[in-house]
Amino acid sequence: MIFISLNDFFEKISDCRKLSRQEEVECARQMKSGDDSARERLIESYLPMVAAHIKRIPSHLQSFGMVIYCQQALEKAVDSFNFEQNGETFAHRLGWYLRQATTRYIAEVR
């Protein structure tokens, strides 16, 4: 999904739907076999969580640059997470990646 501004990001993610646990596992299996569309479905399903994270950040730090950093963090989290495990949840892992991206963005902006 392509975004051109912060407002565009918030508008477009309102159409994203969360995948069920079973759908996540199936997308992860397809992703491992090289299916890029399955990877995109996983990424798009977690964009609302990224938007919620960005909305919690002070307004003077909310920018399109922050969206880019957080979207890259989401992609890294999807690529590195084992969706077939039963321990840690992806939302927990994604939260960690988003906090790291926010810290890096703030350090770079200042």
N, C-alpha and C positions, 0 to 999 in steps of 0.2 A: 504494500500500500504506500502511496506517495503522498506526502503532505507538503504544503507550501507556506503554511504559517501556523502559529500556535492555535489560533481559532479554528483553522481548517482541521488540525489534528483532533481537537475536542469534538468537532462536528462529525467527522468520519468514524471515530471509534464508537459512537453511540449505536452504530449498526452492527458491531461485532458481537458475536454470541460465544459464550463459554462452552467449551467442549466437555463432555462427560469424561469420567475417568477411563472408561473403556475406549472412547474415541481418541483420547490422548495416547493411550498405549498403542492403539492401531496406527495412529499417525507416526508415532516414534518408530514403530517397526518399518513402516513404509519409508520413513526418512533414512533409516539405516541402510536400506536397499537402494538409496539414491533418488528418491522421489522428492523433488524440491517443492512441489505443491503441498505435500503433507507438512513440510517444515513451515511453509507460509501460513497454513491453517493453524498450526500451534502458536506461531508468533501472533497472528491476528486475534486469537482467542484470549491472549493475555494483555492486549493493548489497553483494555479498560483498567486493569490493575496499574499499568504504567501511568495512565491519565490520573488516577486517584492519587498516586504518589506525587506527581507533579503539582496537583492542586493543593497538596499539603505543604508545599514549599512556600516560603514567603514570596509575595507577589513581585517584589523587585528582582527576584532571581528566576522567575518563570519566563522562559524565552524559548524560541525555536531551537536555540543551541542546546538547551536542557533536554528538549524532546529528542534531538539527535543522539545525545549521550545516553539517554535512558533506553532508546530503541536499540542502540548497539549493545547495551547491557542485556536487554531481553534476548537478543540474538545469541550472545555468548552463553547465556543461561540455558537456552533451548539446545544449543549445540553440545553443551557439556553435561547435561542432566540425563540420568538413566530413568526414564519414565516407567520402566518395568519393575523397579524396586518397590518395596512396601514400606520403607522407612520414612525418610525425610520427604516432605511434600515439595512440589515445584514452587508453590507460592512462597514458601519459606526461603528457598534458594534464590528466587527472583528478588525477594525483598533485600537480601544481602547484596546482590549485584546492583540493584537500584541505589542503595545507600552508598556504595562505592563510587558509582557513576556520578552521583550528586556531589560527593566530596571532591572528586577530580574536577568536575565542572566549576565548582566554587573556587577551588585553588587556581584554576586556569584564568578565570574571569578577573580575579583580584590582582 
